């Protein structure tokens, strides 16, 4: 007489294999996104003592052969982050919020120009340490990038 099939075992095995396959698929998608979108020289400005804001800079290279829409940024270690641009308007320096950016080939984010504005930093950033920022592009999974803290000059 044969033993009854343990259905709980097979359900558990199926769920485990399904979860593993989803993790592998996500990792493969992340690798493809990193090939399509290169982020170079990602860094955060070291914060003066008592400050709760900083800015992030980088160069994004679009290897997709089509326009790339940069929608938003997200951080877990601060209250809020957004795309900004510093400009002189009517002789006055201003910071403007950017809803999204279209990147054809590449775009640089630098001091005094486009940057990631980060406000409400929960703890002082450590010089030389890296912090993750999620970059959100239209139609793609978020891209997690390490930004190293350093002095501006």
LINRA-V324013 format. One record per residue. N is the residue number from 1. SS is DSSP state (a for helix, b for strand, c for the rest). OMEGA is omega as a letter, one per 20 degrees, with the letter a starting at -180 (NA if undefined). NEAR is the number of other C-alpha atoms within 10 Angstrom. Layout:
BEGIN
<<N SS OMEGA NEAR> <N SS OMEGA NEAR>>
END
This chain:
BEGIN
<<1 c a 3> <2 c a 4> <3 c r 5> <4 c r 6> <5 c r 8> <6 c a 8> <7 a r 9> <8 a r 9> <9 a a 10> <10 a r 11> <11 a r 11> <12 a r 11> <13 a a 12> <14 a a 12> <15 a r 12> <16 a r 12> <17 a r 12> <18 a r 12> <19 a r 12> <20 a r 12> <21 a r 12> <22 a r 12> <23 a r 12> <24 a r 12> <25 a r 12> <26 a r 13> <27 a r 12> <28 a r 12> <29 a r 14> <30 a r 17> <31 a r 13> <32 a r 11> <33 a a 17> <34 a r 16> <35 a a 14> <36 a a 14> <37 b r 19> <38 b r 14> <39 b a 18> <40 b r 14> <41 b r 14> <42 b a 18> <43 b r 23> <44 b r 28> <45 b r 20> <46 c a 21> <47 c r 19> <48 c a 11> <49 c r 7> <50 c a 7> <51 c r 13> <52 c r 17> <53 b r 21> <54 b r 21> <55 b r 23> <56 b a 23> <57 b a 22> <58 b r 19> <59 b r 15> <60 b r 19> <61 b a 19> <62 b r 20> <63 c a 17> <64 c a 13> <65 c r 9> <66 c a 10> <67 c a 14> <68 b a 22> <69 b r 16> <70 b a 18> <71 b a 17> <72 b r 19> <73 b a 20> <74 b r 19> <75 c r 17> <76 c a 13> <77 c r 17> <78 b a 16> <79 b a 14> <80 b r 15> <81 b r 23> <82 b r 19> <83 b a 22> <84 b r 20> <85 b r 18> <86 b a 16> <87 b r 15> <88 b a 11> <89 b a 9> <90 c r 7> <91 c a 7> <92 b r 7> <93 b r 11> <94 b r 12> <95 b a 16> <96 b r 12> <97 b r 15> <98 c r 16> <99 c r 11> <100 c a 16> <101 b r 15> <102 b a 14> <103 b r 16> <104 c a 15> <105 c r 15> <106 b r 16> <107 b r 16> <108 b r 17> <109 b a 20> <110 c r 18> <111 c r 15> <112 c a 12> <113 c r 14> <114 b a 23> <115 b r 24> <116 b r 25> <117 b a 20> <118 b a 23> <119 b r 17> <120 b r 14> <121 b a 19> <122 c r 12> <123 c r 10> <124 c r 14> <125 c a 22> <126 c r 13> <127 c r 14> <128 c r 14> <129 c r 13> <130 b r 17> <131 b a 18> <132 b r 15> <133 b r 21> <134 b r 16> <135 b a 17> <136 b r 18> <137 b a 19> <138 c r 13> <139 c a 9> <140 c r 13> <141 c r 14> <142 c a 17> <143 b a 18> <144 b a 17> <145 b r 18> <146 b r 16> <147 b r 21> <148 b r 22> <149 b r 22> <150 b r 17> <151 c a 12> <152 c a 10> <153 c NA 4>>
END
